[in-house]
Amino acid sequence: MNFLDAAILGALQGITEFLPISSSGHLILAEKFLHLDIESLKTFDVMLNLGTLLAVLIYFWKEVKGMIIALWKFINRKLPVNDPYAKLIVYLILGTIPAVILGLFGDKIDEHFRNAKSVTMMMLVVACVFIIAELFYKKVKVKKQEVGTWKQALIIGIAQSLALVPGISRSGSTIVAGLFQGIERETVAKFSFLLSIPAVLGALTLTTIKILKHGTVAVAMGPLVVGFLASFIFGILSVAFLMRFLKKHSLNVFAAYRIIFAILLFTYFL
């Protein structure tokens, strides 16, 4: 992998990680188009996720800082009753559990779904789910302005775990889970991005363990750094765009994109 490949994949990760169009699916196809060894680039994929993780931490620093302070107060037994950030921490932990469980089968999932054919199918299936979710959301009379119960957090977490399958999209699946519960798009999107923090940290931990176990990294340090920086910069821009977009627009435009993209994949790759 050269620096240009790393920059392209990093920018692609930064853009697609937050938009509900599946970053993993796009990366798999880009790696194939650039004639790169997909299997050897899993470490690089995680580095790109680290870049977008930093983007989330910075963009939602107010919430992250609030949770850090709440945790510190809890340790020192000074946490007020009904602290909103303590509540958010609990919901994020609950929402992370499904991804942890399904993540135990990550290698099996990659073995069966990390390919162009599977990505194409998931692109179409999720596009249809987007359309159905938006139709359902329009009929909901009362729009909820927060993730207010542990059940809602758990359902969103289950939806996030499904995004381990390439082509589904973490942000897309979680936003849809929120729409079916009548939660506003922007609200569930923010919860989704915060929920990605422990998920990505877990993936980084597992990958680090594998690297230490096997003692090799398939990509040189230079391209890793370039990919990380590109994913971070484009990630900040992407999350800012989506948060503004969801205030006034639905997921239907992304559904249309996924359908068109799937048709192109079927034409050129299958």
N, C-alpha and C positions, 0 to 999 in steps of 0.2 A: 504494500500500500504506500502510495506517495502522498505528498502534502495536499495536492489538489483533490485526490480521492477523499482524504480525511476532511477537508473543508466542505466538500459537497455533501458528504454523509452527515457532518455536524450540522450544517445549515438545514438539511432535510429533517433531522431529528428535532431541532429547535422549533421548526415550523409545525411539524405534524404531531409532536408530542401533546400539544395543548389543543389543537384543532381536532374535532372528532372524526378523524379520517384514518387513524391507525398509524402510529410512527413505526412500529415493528414491521408491519406489512410493507410500508414504503421502503424501509431500510433493507429488508430481504430482497426486494425487487431491484433496488439500486445496486446492491452488492452483486446481484446476478448480472445486471446490465454492465457494471464496471469490471466483470470477470474476476471477482474476488472470491476467496474461499469462505463461504458463509460460516461453516463450522468453526474455523479458526478465528472468527471476528466477534465471537460472543463477548470477549473481554472488552473489545473496542465499543461494542453496543452499550455496555454498562458504563463506560467512561462518558459516552454521550448522554446517558441518563443522569450521570452526575452533574453534567453541565446544566441540564434543564432543572435538576433539583436545586441547584444554586439560584437559578432564575426564580423558582417558586419561593425560596426562602427570602430573597430580596424583595420581590413584588408584594408578598404577604407578610412583610416583616412585622407589622403591627400585631397581627394575630400570633405570629411565632414568638415575638417578644412577650406578649401577654401570657402565652402558655408557659414560657420559661419562668416568668415571675411567679405564676400560680404554682408551678412545680416546686420552686424554691420556698414559697410560703408553706406549702404542704409539708416539705421536709422539716421546716422549722416550726411546724404546728401553729402557724399564724394565718392559715387559709380561711377567708370568710365563708360563711354558709352561702350556698348557691352562687359561687363565683362562676361567671360565664365561661371563663377560659379553662377552669377545671372541668366543667361540663363538656367543653369541646375536646379536651384531652381524652376523657372517658369515651366519647363517641368515636374518636379517631382510633382508639385502641380496639373497640368493638368492631369497627369497620375494617380493621386490618386483619382480624382473625381469619376470615374466609380465604384471603390471599395467602396467608401463611400456610394454611392447610393444603390448598390446591397447589401451592408452590413446591410442596414435597414431591409432586409429580411433574415438575417442570421439564425434566429431561425427556420424559415420555411424551409430554405435550409437544415439545419441539420436534421430536422424532416424527410425529404424525402430522403436525400442522405447519411446520416451518418450511413451506414450499409455495410456489406461485399458484398452483391449483387451489390449495386450501385458502390462501389469501383472497383470491378472486371470489370464491364462494362466500367467505365471511363478509366481504365488501357488499355483496348483494343482499345477504340476509340482514345485516345490520341496517342497511339503507331502508329496507322495508319496515324494520322495527322503529326507526326514527319517524317515519311517516305515521305509523299507527300511534306512537306515543304523542305526537303533536296533535293528532285528531282527538285523542283522549283528553289531553291537557286543555284543549279549547272548551270542552264540555264541563270542566271543573269550575264550579261557581266561585269557591273561595280559594285563593292562591296563598299558600303558606310561605311566610317570609323567612323561615329558618328550618334547619334540621332540628326538630324539637323533641324527638323521642329516641330511645335506644333502638326501637324496632326500625325506624326510618334509617338510622345510621347503619344497622346491620344489613338491611336490604341493599343499601348503596354499596356496602362493603362486598356483598356477594356479587353484585354487578361488576365491581372492580376486579374481582378475582377471575371473572370470565375473560378479562382482557389479557390474561396470560396466553390466550390463543391468538397468534398473529392475525391481524386483519380486523379485530373487533374494536379496539380503541378504548383506552381507560377512561378518557374524558367523555367519550360518547356513551359508553355503557352506564356510567354513573349518572350522567345528566338525564338519560332516559329513565333510570330508576327513580330519579327525583320527580320527573314529569308525571309518571304513573302514580305518584303519591301526592300530586298537586303542589309540589314545591317549585318556587320560581327558578327559572333557568340560571340566572346570575348567582343566586344563593347556592344552589346545588353545585354549580361549577366551582365556586370558591371552596366549598367543602371537599369536592373531588380533588382539587389541586393540593389542598392540605393533606388529604388522605394519601396522596402519592408519596409524601415525605417518608413515612415509615416503610412503605412498600419498596421504594428505591433503595433506602438504607439497608433493608433486608437483602435485596438482590446484590448490593455491593459487598455485603458481608459474606454471602455464599460464594461469590466469585473470587473474593480475596482468599478464602479458604482453599478453593480449587487451585488457585495460582500457587499458593504456598505448598500445596500437596504435590503438584506436578513440576513446580520450579521453572516454568517457562511462560513467557508472554509473547503471543504471536505477532504483535504489532510494536514497532519501534516507538521510543518515547516521543520523538518529534511529531509524528502524525497523531499520537494520542493527545498531545497538548493542543494541536491545531483543531482537532475534532471537538475537544472539550470546550475551547473558547468559542468556536462557531456555534455549537449547540446552546451555549449560555447566552450569547448575544441575540441570536434569532429566537431563543426561547423567551426572553424578556419581551421582545417585540410581539411575539405570537400571543402570549398570555394577556398582554395589555389589549391587543386587538379583540380577542375573543370575549373578554369581560365587557368591553363596550358594545360589541356586536350583539350579545345575548340580551341586552337591555331592551332591544326593540325588534329583534329578529328571531326566527325559529330555526330548528335544525334541518328544515327541508332543503335548504341550499346545499348543505353537506350531504344529504341523502342523494341529491341529484349528482353531486360530484362523485360520490362513491359508485353510483350506477354507471356513469360515463367511464370512470377509471377501470371498473371491472370489465366493461366491454372492450376497452383498449388492451387490457391484460389478456383477455381471451383471444383477441385478434393477433397479438404479437408474441405472446409467451406460451400459449397452449395449443 
